[in-house]
Amino acid sequence: MLPFIACLLLPAAVLAAEPAVTDLFRGSGHAPDHTYRIPSLAVTPKGALLAFAELRKNNGGDTGDIDIVLRRSDDGGKTWKPMQVIADFGMDTIGNATPIVDQRTGRITVLAQWNRLPERKLAPGFGEDSRRLYQLHSDDDGMTWSRPENITEQVKQPSWSWLATGPGAGIVLTRGTHKGRYVAGINHRETAGDAPGYYAHAIYSDDSGKTWKSSRTYASRHTNECEIAELTDGSLMLNMRNHGSNRRDRAIAISKDGGETWEDTRWDANLPEPQCMGSIRRATWPSDFKPGLILFSNPASRKSRQDLILRGSLDEGVTWPLAKLIKSGDAAYSHLATLPDGTIAIAYETDRYSRIALTTIQPADLQSAPEVANPDGTLKENAAR
């Protein structure tokens, strides 16, 4: 049965309609605001919705003069305050904002990555020709932000060149022996040993971000951008971009020790992908004999970045019986957040990276997945009409 999905009684054509959207960030195609990319969302302790992005000032590439910018909504995404820059390293790159919201202390921590050189020229180690990790924080509900702090040597191995946060958001664990731990998805490129390549894992902090450690084991090779969801038994699910293998499915790994180690990686054929970032977030925990709801969004295609679908799982990410078409056609990176009233917010890139849009839907807008997706997880042709 599909709890709370009363909308299944509505005509399929009504359900398949794409929700209304708001432009969060729109690039001009020229300096100083050429392109906005890499959206991430966070809900503050006071209930505000924060939308982070990269401002790529001079072009749409991954390297150059790139800042982290932020917009704030105090009414659930209906209206937005002007954009502010929260991290600027001059002509260098600071990006992949990965927020962690601590409801207990009120602190919002943002992890981010820095580099001066393009990816192909990054060197292993900790110098200015390599990739570094920084964190900054806000103690006033996201109104003002600290100076970025370099945490690279706490979490990086000398043989890694590439090192990237998220993108997406981290979490604060709510149960088990590691309750209160900060955990965020991360990925690196190993340059030494018998199996060089990209690997996803996590970093974590047991002192509210004062110090950080990196996972001792990693997901399989060919895993990259990733996000983490906490499961009801206290284990963690790492949902990862496939990067460099012949598979066009999402990669999954489980940790039973709070992100310190990861079990064998599997590929979820129910979650197709074109090698692109995706977002996994818990919306609700089980209660009153109702299952919890975990959400996942990504371009549901094995060919190209198109057809953004939001999916819902009622069994802790084992199956995905619920779905909603968010954007047919061109769509790339996306990120999810759940507002205090249960509304689901989705930020996503579209129109060939020229803008980042946001839409909100209710959990009841999710429908039976066969109404939206083919058996292989890709978008049904009639769902886009």
MARDRENMAR-215590 format. One record per residue: x, y, z of N, C-alpha, C in turn; residue in one letter. Coordinates in steps of 0.02 Angstrom, whole numbers, padded with zeros to 5 digits, always signed. Last residue first. Layout:
N
XYZXYZXYZA...
This chain:
385
+00216+00730-01052+00168+00770-01090+00124+00812-01044R+00296+00644-00987+00323+00711-01000+00274+00756-01036A+00237+00522-00984+00239+00560-00921+00262+00631-00933A+00250+00458-01105+00189+00496-01094+00189+00536-01030N+00377+00395-01088+00367+00447-01139+00305+00489-01125E+00450+00378-00928+00401+00356-00977+00387+00413-01026K+00621+00387-00885+00557+00422-00891+00513+00391-00945L+00696+00238-00812+00697+00298-00854+00626+00325-00863T+00681+00118-00744+00691+00179-00706+00691+00242-00747G+00647+00005-00813+00719+00017-00803+00734+00082-00767D+00507+00016-00824+00536-00034-00778+00610-00025-00765P+00483+00197-00831+00484+00131-00860+00513+00081-00810N+00389+00312-00728+00451+00282-00752+00440+00214-00783A+00259+00355-00695+00309+00403-00716+00368+00371-00752V+00180+00253-00654+00147+00307-00691+00197+00355-00722E+00264+00172-00579+00248+00151-00648+00210+00204-00688P+00265+00243-00451+00320+00250-00499+00303+00226-00569A+00126+00331-00396+00154+00265-00408+00206+00270-00463S+00179+00496-00341+00131+00448-00367+00165+00380-00375Q+00185+00640-00238+00219+00581-00264+00166+00531-00286L+00105+00730-00176+00111+00736-00248+00150+00678-00279D+00116+00710-00041+00058+00680-00073+00060+00687-00149A+00226+00790-00009+00234+00718-00013+00176+00683-00049P+00219+00934-00118+00199+00900-00058+00213+00825-00064Q+00351+01036-00186+00294+00992-00193+00277+00964-00124I+00436+01172-00264+00415+01138-00203+00354+01094-00218T+00583+01217-00357+00512+01202-00352+00498+01168-00286T+00703+01321-00432+00678+01288-00372+00604+01276-00378L+00845+01328-00543+00775+01337-00527+00758+01301-00462A+00979+01405-00612+00961+01358-00559+00890+01376-00537I+01031+01424-00784+00995+01445-00724+00988+01387-00675R+01111+01372-00882+01102+01445-00881+01065+01469-00819S+01130+01237-00906+01167+01269-00850+01160+01344-00848Y+01031+01209-01001+01103+01204-01017+01145+01245-00969R+00912+01218-00925+00925+01263-00981+01000+01268-00996D+00959+01187-00751+00923+01173-00813+00942+01225-00866T+00983+01121-00588+01011+01156-00646+00970+01138-00708E+00876+01139-00443+00907+01101-00497+00932+01146-00553Y+00801+01105-00286+00838+01152-00328+00874+01112-00382A+00656+01069-00204+00704+01041-00251+00735+01097-00291I+00572+01035-00053+00602+01085-00097+00655+01052-00140A+00424+00977+00015+00487+00956-00015+00511+01011-00062I+00343+01009+00170+00351+01024+00099+00421+01004+00075T+00341+00995+00307+00341+00935+00267+00347+00946+00192G+00359+01111+00378+00290+01088+00369+00284+01025+00326D+00499+01132+00371+00468+01113+00435+00396+01087+00428P+00554+01054+00215+00539+01111+00257+00503+01089+00320L+00685+00961+00154+00617+00957+00179+00605+01013+00228T+00779+00965+00001+00772+00982+00072+00698+00976+00090A+00894+00920-00130+00830+00914-00095+00835+00940-00024L+00964+00963-00290+00970+00951-00218+00903+00959-00184H+01049+00923-00445+00991+00942-00406+01005+00931-00332S+01122+00939-00608+01129+00932-00536+01065+00956-00501Y+01010+00941-00740+01074+00912-00718+01075+00904-00642A+00907+00940-00884+00913+00948-00812+00975+00912-00789A+00808+00947-01027+00872+00965-00998+00868+00977-00923D+00660+00846-01010+00712+00878-01050+00772+00895-01007G+00555+00882-00869+00571+00844-00929+00623+00882-00969S+00563+00890-00700+00580+00929-00760+00596+00881-00817K+00494+00805-00610+00508+00874-00592+00522+00916-00654I+00384+00675-00587+00423+00710-00638+00431+00783-00617L+00394+00568-00453+00363+00629-00477+00410+00661-00529K+00361+00412-00366+00399+00455-00411+00358+00516-00430A+00382+00261-00271+00350+00325-00281+00393+00369-00327L+00457+00146-00247+00391+00139-00278+00356+00204-00294P+00600+00091-00237+00579+00161-00248+00511+00160-00283W+00687-00009-00113+00648+00000-00174+00623+00071-00178T+00780+00025-00012+00785-00039-00047+00748-00036-00114V+00767+00141+00063+00808+00143+00004+00818+00077-00032G+00677+00111+00168+00747+00128+00182+00793+00122+00122E+00551+00093+00112+00585+00037+00145+00660+00049+00151D+00496+00191+00037+00463+00178+00100+00496+00121+00139L+00561+00317-00068+00568+00249-00042+00535+00244+00026S+00533+00415-00212+00523+00404-00142+00528+00331-00124G+00608+00530-00330+00584+00464-00310+00576+00460-00235R+00599+00645-00458+00603+00637-00386+00572+00570-00369L+00687+00665-00608+00634+00631-00573+00650+00631-00498I+00728+00752-00751+00738+00750-00679+00677+00720-00645L+00777+00741-00895+00720+00708-00863+00732+00698-00788D+00955+00732-00924+00887+00752-00942+00838+00715-00898Q+01102+00708-00976+01074+00742-00918+01006+00772-00935R+01096+00548-01062+01115+00618-01056+01081+00648-00994S+01081+00406-01044+01112+00435-01104+01136+00506-01095K+01007+00357-00946+01073+00327-00952+01111+00357-01011R+00907+00457-00838+00927+00438-00906+00995+00406-00903S+00848+00550-00740+00831+00478-00747+00844+00454-00818A+00942+00654-00643+00919+00644-00711+00909+00569-00725P+00876+00639-00472+00930+00643-00521+00901+00640-00591N+00835+00616-00300+00824+00651-00364+00886+00648-00407S+00750+00537-00168+00809+00537-00212+00790+00573-00277F+00700+00516+00003+00692+00546-00063+00757+00542-00102L+00616+00414+00118+00680+00437+00093+00670+00460+00021I+00505+00404+00249+00511+00420+00178+00581+00447+00164L+00447+00272+00359+00482+00333+00344+00488+00343+00269G+00280+00203+00373+00351+00198+00357+00382+00267+00349P+00173+00209+00513+00187+00232+00446+00261+00225+00432K+00150+00182+00646+00139+00127+00598+00145+00149+00525F+00196+00301+00706+00125+00283+00705+00108+00233+00651D+00338+00323+00599+00300+00341+00659+00228+00318+00650S+00500+00339+00523+00440+00300+00536+00405+00323+00600P+00545+00508+00470+00560+00445+00505+00496+00405+00514W+00558+00595+00313+00524+00579+00376+00552+00514+00405T+00661+00621+00218+00607+00669+00229+00573+00658+00296A+00832+00606+00186+00775+00580+00224+00725+00636+00234R+00900+00614+00023+00886+00647+00086+00828+00611+00121R+01009+00621-00111+00970+00576-00069+00962+00609-00001I+01041+00677-00275+01030+00696-00205+00988+00643-00171S+01177+00668-00396+01108+00657-00374+01102+00673-00300G+01283+00709-00535+01267+00713-00464+01193+00699-00453M+01308+00589-00665+01289+00655-00643+01276+00653-00568C+01294+00481-00772+01354+00506-00739+01343+00580-00721Q+01159+00464-00796+01202+00478-00853+01272+00500-00832P+01070+00329-00713+01103+00394-00713+01148+00402-00774E+00937+00237-00630+00981+00251-00687+01012+00320-00681P+00897+00143-00513+00915+00214-00513+00963+00228-00570L+00884+00009-00520+00822+00048-00518+00834+00123-00519N+01008-00044-00508+00981-00039-00576+00915-00002-00578A+01133+00003-00410+01060-00001-00406+01030+00011-00476D+01274-00087-00366+01246-00042-00415+01171-00052-00416W+01374-00087-00215+01329-00119-00263+01302-00065-00310R+01523-00107-00119+01480-00065-00161+01436-00108-00206T+01543-00172+00044+01551-00178-00028+01500-00136-00066D+01548-00045+00176+01542-00112+00150+01547-00112+00074E+01660+00070+00251+01604+00058+00205+01606-00013+00179W+01696+00158+00405+01711+00108+00354+01649+00097+00312T+01642+00273+00465+01714+00258+00473+01738+00207+00421E+01507+00298+00465+01547+00324+00410+01621+00311+00415G+01450+00232+00575+01448+00304+00571+01491+00335+00518G+01459+00096+00552+01498+00125+00607+01503+00201+00599D+01405+00041+00442+01373+00024+00505+01411+00052+00565K+01373+00098+00279+01418+00100+00337+01378+00084+00400S+01352+00046+00111+01324+00052+00178+01380+00055+00230I+01333+00110-00056+01373+00076-00004+01343+00092+00064A+01293+00115-00227+01269+00117-00159+01318+00081-00113I+01281+00203-00382+01318+00159-00338+01295+00170-00266A+01163+00210-00516+01191+00238-00455+01227+00183-00416R+01213+00164-00684+01169+00159-00626+01203+00192-00567D+01285+00129-00797+01246+00191-00797+01192+00187-00744R+01449+00061-00812+01382+00060-00784+01350+00129-00791R+01579+00069-00849+01531+00060-00903+01459+00061-00878N+01657+00202-00752+01644+00132-00769+01594+00129-00826S+01666+00339-00726+01720+00306-00762+01710+00233-00778G+01571+00354-00598+01618+00398-00632+01674+00356-00663H+01415+00366-00527+01460+00320-00562+01506+00362-00606N+01379+00446-00375+01385+00451-00448+01433+00398-00473R+01300+00365-00236+01357+00393-00271+01348+00396-00347M+01252+00362-00070+01226+00357-00138+01272+00397-00184N+01269+00277+00074+01307+00322+00031+01283+00310-00041L+01181+00260+00220+01181+00242+00149+01217+00297+00110M+01217+00202+00383+01218+00256+00335+01219+00228+00264L+01125+00139+00527+01175+00134+00475+01168+00193+00426S+01018+00152+00612+01078+00189+00628+01133+00183+00577G+00902+00098+00568+00942+00057+00612+01008+00090+00632D+00853+00194+00479+00821+00187+00545+00861+00145+00593T+00990+00287+00403+00936+00238+00403+00911+00226+00474L+01040+00439+00331+01040+00397+00391+00980+00351+00389E+01122+00466+00176+01059+00465+00214+01067+00419+00273A+01237+00566+00084+01225+00515+00135+01156+00523+00165I+01309+00580-00081+01273+00608-00025+01252+00550+00020E+01437+00617-00205+01397+00573-00164+01361+00612-00108C+01547+00595-00345+01503+00639-00306+01451+00598-00268E+01607+00434-00360+01628+00504-00361+01580+00545-00318N+01682+00280-00413+01629+00317-00378+01654+00387-00364T+01784+00205-00465+01734+00231-00512+01673+00260-00476H+01808+00084-00333+01834+00130-00383+01778+00148-00433R+01693+00072-00194+01732+00046-00249+01758+00101-00294S+01715+00171-00042+01675+00134-00091+01721+00112-00149A+01843+00143+00084+01806+00183+00035+01759+00139-00005Y+01901+00157+00255+01891+00121+00193+01844+00160+00148T+01908+00260+00346+01967+00217+00339+01962+00172+00277R+01854+00430+00320+01840+00358+00322+01905+00318+00313S+01937+00561+00410+01914+00532+00348+01900+00458+00358S+01894+00687+00532+01928+00627+00511+01898+00601+00447K+01912+00848+00611+01881+00803+00562+01925+00742+00549W+01865+00966+00739+01913+00922+00705+01876+00873+00662T+01751+01046+00754+01817+01071+00774+01872+01032+00741K+01626+00995+00723+01665+01026+00670+01732+01055+00691G+01575+00935+00839+01539+00990+00807+01582+01030+00758S+01656+00824+00865+01659+00883+00909+01631+00945+00875D+01664+00723+00775+01630+00708+00838+01632+00766+00887D+01649+00717+00601+01674+00755+00659+01631+00737+00720S+01702+00647+00444+01657+00652+00501+01691+00689+00558Y+01688+00607+00270+01726+00635+00325+01677+00647+00382I+01677+00463+00159+01648+00515+00203+01703+00547+00244A+01688+00419-00013+01687+00398+00057+01655+00453+00097H+01733+00366-00178+01690+00403-00133+01696+00376-00062A+01868+00380-00291+01835+00341-00239+01793+00388-00196Y+01954+00366-00446+01909+00404-00402+01873+00357-00354Y+02125+00303-00459+02059+00322-00485+02019+00359-00433G+02235+00161-00456+02223+00234-00454+02154+00249-00483P+02275+00028-00398+02209+00046-00424+02197+00121-00419A+02398+00007-00340+02380-00034-00397+02314-00013-00430D+02477+00165-00292+02452+00097-00283+02431+00064-00348G+02417+00338-00313+02467+00287-00299+02435+00217-00297A+02316+00428-00327+02366+00427-00380+02418+00372-00371T+02143+00443-00304+02205+00410-00281+02254+00406-00339E+02036+00571-00281+02071+00534-00334+02137+00509-00306R+01884+00571-00183+01954+00588-00196+01979+00549-00256H+01739+00638-00101+01771+00592-00148+01841+00617-00163N+01608+00633+00023+01668+00663-00005+01696+00615-00057I+01472+00669+00134+01502+00632+00079+01559+00671+00048G+01482+00694+00310+01471+00720+00243+01504+00676+00191A+01427+00706+00476+01452+00663+00423+01435+00694+00356V+01441+00738+00648+01433+00767+00582+01463+00718+00531Y+01359+00653+00782+01416+00657+00736+01396+00694+00672R+01245+00633+00856+01276+00699+00859+01335+00708+00813G+01277+00462+00889+01228+00516+00888+01263+00584+00897K+01347+00345+00884+01378+00404+00855+01329+00462+00849H+01268+00244+00932+01326+00263+00972+01360+00326+00946T+01099+00298+00886+01155+00252+00892+01213+00281+00932G+01046+00448+00798+01035+00388+00837+01099+00346+00841R+01070+00554+00714+01017+00562+00764+01009+00502+00810T+01204+00646+00640+01173+00582+00656+01126+00589+00716L+01186+00771+00526+01203+00760+00596+01167+00696+00617V+01251+00778+00357+01199+00765+00407+01229+00763+00476I+01282+00880+00209+01299+00830+00259+01242+00823+00309G+01229+00900+00039+01230+00921+00110+01254+00863+00152A+01304+00934-00113+01241+00917-00080+01242+00944-00009G+01445+00854-00197+01406+00911-00172+01339+00888-00145P+01544+00834-00057+01477+00822-00083+01477+00807-00158G+01707+00896-00093+01651+00889-00046+01587+00876-00085T+01852+00818-00158+01792+00858-00168+01739+00843-00116A+02010+00810-00225+01973+00799-00163+01912+00846-00166L+02147+00754-00324+02078+00779-00320+02047+00763-00252W+02260+00681-00260+02263+00746-00294+02195+00780-00288S+02331+00585-00130+02270+00608-00164+02283+00674-00199W+02440+00553-00056+02438+00526-00124+02375+00547-00162S+02419+00603+00074+02468+00636+00030+02465+00613-00043P+02244+00615+00114+02305+00576+00111+02353+00609+00061Q+02146+00727+00215+02173+00708+00150+02236+00666+00157K+02101+00775+00337+02060+00726+00302+02090+00699+00238V+02185+00868+00394+02149+00824+00439+02117+00766+00401Q+02232+00947+00293+02278+00897+00320+02245+00851+00371E+02118+01033+00267+02143+00983+00219+02184+00928+00252T+02051+01135+00324+02050+01071+00361+02082+01015+00319I+02054+01307+00341+02083+01251+00303+02084+01188+00346N+01910+01406+00355+01965+01373+00390+01988+01312+00351E+01838+01563+00307+01851+01492+00294+01914+01467+00330P+01762+01667+00431+01814+01659+00380+01826+01584+00369R+01583+01647+00455+01652+01652+00477+01699+01651+00417S+01438+01745+00413+01479+01685+00407+01551+01698+00428W+01264+01787+00445+01335+01805+00435+01376+01741+00440T+01143+01714+00435+01146+01785+00417+01217+01809+00403M+01123+01585+00478+01143+01596+00409+01147+01668+00387G+01094+01588+00613+01043+01563+00567+01059+01580+00494D+01214+01625+00674+01155+01670+00678+01105+01653+00623D+01330+01558+00657+01296+01547+00721+01235+01593+00729D+01406+01476+00522+01363+01531+00543+01330+01512+00609S+01568+01435+00451+01507+01421+00490+01469+01486+00504H+01674+01339+00341+01654+01402+00372+01588+01389+00407L+01813+01241+00286+01748+01246+00317+01737+01317+00342Q+01901+01166+00146+01890+01219+00195+01821+01210+00228Y+02026+01072+00063+01959+01076+00092+01956+01130+00146L+02117+01080-00093+02111+01088-00021+02038+01089+00000R+02220+01010-00218+02152+01027-00197+02150+01028-00121R+02376+01085-00274+02332+01029-00260+02263+01054-00242S+02465+01185-00278+02451+01153-00342+02405+01093-00333D+02488+01223-00149+02444+01266-00188+02429+01238-00257E+02492+01063-00059+02516+01128-00081+02466+01166-00123G+02469+00934-00017+02433+00987+00018+02451+01058-00006F+02451+00790-00127+02478+00826-00070+02436+00884-00047G+02462+00783-00308+02449+00755-00242+02477+00800-00188P+02404+00916-00417+02456+00872-00392+02435+00841-00326A+02305+00953-00559+02311+00949-00487+02364+00898-00466L+02280+00960-00693+02346+00982-00671+02355+00977-00595K+02150+00923-00714+02201+00883-00747+02272+00901-00724R+02076+01025-00646+02081+00957-00619+02138+00918-00649E+02166+01183-00642+02113+01138-00666+02127+01066-00644P+02218+01268-00489+02231+01238-00554+02171+01196-00577L+02172+01306-00367+02197+01359-00411+02205+01334-00482R+02036+01263-00258+02091+01247-00303+02110+01307-00345N+01937+01201-00123+01975+01256-00153+02025+01228-00203W+01775+01159-00062+01839+01140-00091+01871+01200-00126Q+01683+01154+00094+01694+01176+00025+01764+01157+00003A+01552+01148+00215+01614+01121+00189+01621+01142+00116L+01474+01244+00333+01478+01232+00261+01548+01207+00244V+01368+01232+00472+01435+01224+00446+01431+01212+00371T+01272+01316+00582+01270+01291+00513+01342+01291+00488I+01216+01295+00749+01271+01310+00702+01257+01278+00634R+01124+01255+00842+01106+01310+00798+01159+01327+00746G+01141+01145+00922+01180+01205+00937+01159+01266+00897T+01041+01059+00869+01053+01064+00941+01088+01128+00959R+01043+01059+00731+00983+01085+00765+00994+01095+00839Q+01159+01094+00622+01156+01064+00689+01098+01095+00727D+01178+01063+00455+01139+01103+00503+01134+01064+00569V+01296+01080+00333+01275+01035+00387+01241+01078+00439I+01322+01104+00155+01302+01127+00222+01283+01069+00269P+01435+01121+00044+01403+01063+00073+01383+01080+00144T+01483+01193-00108+01458+01206-00040+01416+01147-00015A+01573+01190-00220+01542+01129-00193+01519+01140-00121N+01712+01309-00200+01646+01286-00222+01624+01222-00189G+01827+01422-00255+01800+01393-00194+01728+01372-00210I+01966+01459-00355+01901+01426-00351+01886+01404-00280T+02043+01624-00373+02042+01551-00365+01971+01525-00359D+02046+01760-00370+02041+01729-00436+02039+01653-00433M+01972+01766-00212+02002+01804-00266+01992+01770-00333G+01890+01680-00140+01962+01672-00137+01996+01707-00196F+01750+01694-00046+01781+01723-00105+01856+01718-00096D+01595+01657+00022+01665+01635+00017+01693+01658-00049A+01473+01719+00017+01496+01697+00083+01567+01670+00081I+01379+01844-00056+01439+01803-00065+01464+01784+00004V+01201+01845-00074+01262+01867-00039+01318+01819-00054Q+01053+01901-00159+01110+01856-00154+01166+01887-00114M+00905+01957-00072+00958+01964-00121+01016+01916-00107P+00777+01835-00025+00817+01894-00013+00873+01898-00064K+00625+01776-00098+00697+01767-00084+00731+01834-00073W+00470+01688-00075+00508+01748-00091+00580+01739-00067T+00441+01550-00058+00396+01594-00097+00432+01658-00120K+00516+01469+00024+00533+01472-00047+00489+01516-00089G+00469+01484+00155+00464+01420+00122+00476+01422+00047G+00500+01614+00196+00430+01594+00188+00423+01531+00146D+00627+01660+00195+00596+01652+00261+00523+01630+00257D+00767+01619+00100+00694+01627+00100+00667+01614+00170S+00920+01675+00032+00882+01654+00091+00807+01667+00080R+01067+01627-00058+01005+01664-00053+00963+01633+00003R+01242+01636-00087+01187+01612-00046+01127+01658-00055L+01397+01576-00162+01345+01625-00150+01285+01593-00116V+01567+01557-00180+01506+01527-00153+01457+01582-00136I+01655+01591-00336+01637+01605-00266+01577+01563-00246D+01786+01580-00449+01723+01551-00429+01712+01563-00354I+01889+01601-00569+01863+01645-00517+01792+01623-00499D+01934+01431-00602+01939+01502-00614+01912+01542-00556G+01846+01284-00658+01904+01316-00627+01906+01390-00646T+01742+01233-00730+01747+01212-00660+01804+01247-00623D+01661+01356-00840+01705+01301-00822+01711+01290-00748G+01588+01462-00890+01551+01408-00858+01594+01351-00835G+01665+01621-00843+01644+01570-00892+01609+01514-00854N+01676+01714-00740+01700+01731-00807+01681+01682-00861N+01614+01669-00617+01610+01739-00640+01624+01748-00714K+01510+01567-00551+01567+01561-00596+01569+01625-00638R+01454+01540-00399+01453+01595-00448+01517+01589-00489L+01375+01398-00338+01438+01427-00361+01423+01483-00410E+01254+01409-00203+01275+01393-00272+01345+01419-00282A+01121+01379-00085+01191+01393-00101+01204+01376-00175F+00984+01431+00000+01004+01403-00064+01075+01426-00081A+00892+01401+00146+00952+01430+00117+00968+01393+00052L+00746+01436+00228+00774+01395+00175+00833+01432+00144L+00714+01441+00405+00728+01474+00341+00758+01424+00292A+00698+01382+00530+00653+01364+00477+00663+01400+00411G+00791+01399+00627+00732+01441+00632+00683+01430+00574K+00893+01312+00586+00856+01297+00648+00793+01339+00657P+00870+01302+00404+00903+01326+00465+00863+01306+00527T+00895+01191+00277+00842+01221+00318+00873+01239+00385V+00981+01202+00122+00982+01187+00194+00924+01223+00227A+01043+01148-00038+00992+01178+00005+01003+01159+00077L+01142+01183-00182+01130+01144-00121+01082+01184-00077S+01194+01178-00354+01149+01200-00301+01151+01154-00240P+01296+01204-00466+01305+01163-00406+01260+01187-00348I+01310+01371-00540+01304+01298-00542+01307+01269-00471R+01293+01509-00646+01283+01483-00578+01274+01407-00583Y+01393+01612-00751+01357+01550-00740+01350+01536-00665T+01435+01752-00756+01426+01711-00816+01379+01652-00804H+01447+01881-00696+01401+01830-00671+01383+01782-00727D+01518+01990-00745+01547+01952-00689+01500+01899-00660P+01544+01896-00897+01568+01920-00833+01528+01981-00810A+01401+01812-00972+01462+01851-00976+01481+01874-00906H+01286+01744-00947+01325+01722-01004+01388+01762-01015G+01213+01770-00836+01205+01817-00891+01240+01794-00954S+01122+01647-00740+01183+01677-00767+01169+01722-00826G+01017+01649-00605+01018+01648-00678+01081+01683-00703R+00945+01569-00467+01005+01600-00494+01002+01595-00570F+00808+01536-00449+00851+01555-00393+00911+01595-00417L+00652+01548-00519+00723+01555-00534+00760+01576-00470D+00529+01428-00480+00556+01495-00467+00629+01495-00487T+00392+01332-00550+00462+01343-00531+00477+01416-00520V+00262+01209-00531+00284+01277-00545+00354+01288-00518A+00286+01036-00586+00267+01088-00538+00293+01156-00559P+00222+00953-00731+00280+00977-00694+00258+01033-00647E+00099+00825-00728+00116+00894-00742+00175+00917-00699A+00059+00702-00685+00121+00705-00723+00143+00777-00737A-00065+00719-00625-00007+00702-00584+00058+00713-00621L-00147+00744-00734-00138+00796-00683-00076+00782-00642V-00138+00623-00800-00115+00683-00834-00104+00740-00785A-00198+00532-00713-00125+00529-00722-00099+00592-00755A-00321+00599-00601-00300+00576-00667-00225+00580-00676P-00313+00544-00427-00318+00596-00478-00298+00568-00547L-00282+00448-00339-00349+00447-00365-00360+00498-00419L-00159+00478-00292-00162+00426-00342-00232+00420-00372L-00167+00566-00188-00171+00594-00255-00171+00541-00309C-00145+00501-00072-00214+00507-00093-00219+00532-00164A-00035+00436-00003-00033+00455-00074-00105+00458-00100I-00024+00392+00127-00031+00463+00117-00032+00484+00043F+00051+00236+00084+00023+00281+00133+00025+00353+00108P+00018+00119-00022+00056+00180-00026+00026+00231+00022L+00042-00059+00000+00000+00000+00000+00044+00063+00000M
